[in-house]
Amino acid sequence: MVRTLIVAGLLCLGLPTLVSAGEPVTRTSPTTSFSTTRSPDAFVACLLPVVQKTYPQSSAAAKGDDREMHVVDSSTPGNLAEIDVRNDGRLRSLVLIRTESPQAATGRRLITAARQCS
């Protein structure tokens, strides 16, 4: 009985590590989107420093008038999230956030931080 409890306890200790590792984000990963009144440059200037506090290797790149962010965790392969900020030609931008799971802790934190920058 005690041996079973010890084994179960050890298995549970390793579970958070397995859950947080996850799969890298791809173009088919779940997407959350919203619009913002900020330009793509202003949006990335707001969000990137916030993201880099937790994921310092994250980066942004220009794609014409649009911007692309890659949220990277050095302990996992691939991107944790990809954020596209598209200029719609008016006074708004469209923000597309791809994460492994919008309901997972990492996805929720990124989406919350992005909405605060909108």
CORSUL-V658076 format. One record per run of one state. SS is the DSSP state (H for helix, E for strand, C for the rest). FROM is the first residue (numbers start at 1). TO is the last residue. If there is no record, write none. Layout:
# CORSUL-V658076
ss=SS from=FROM to=TO
ss=SS from=FROM to=TO
This chain:
# CORSUL-V658076
ss=C from=1 to=1
ss=H from=2 to=21
ss=C from=22 to=30
ss=E from=31 to=36
ss=C from=37 to=39
ss=H from=40 to=54
ss=C from=55 to=58
ss=E from=59 to=63
ss=C from=64 to=65
ss=E from=66 to=72
ss=C from=73 to=78
ss=E from=79 to=87
ss=C from=88 to=92
ss=E from=93 to=99
ss=C from=100 to=104
ss=H from=105 to=117
ss=C from=118 to=118
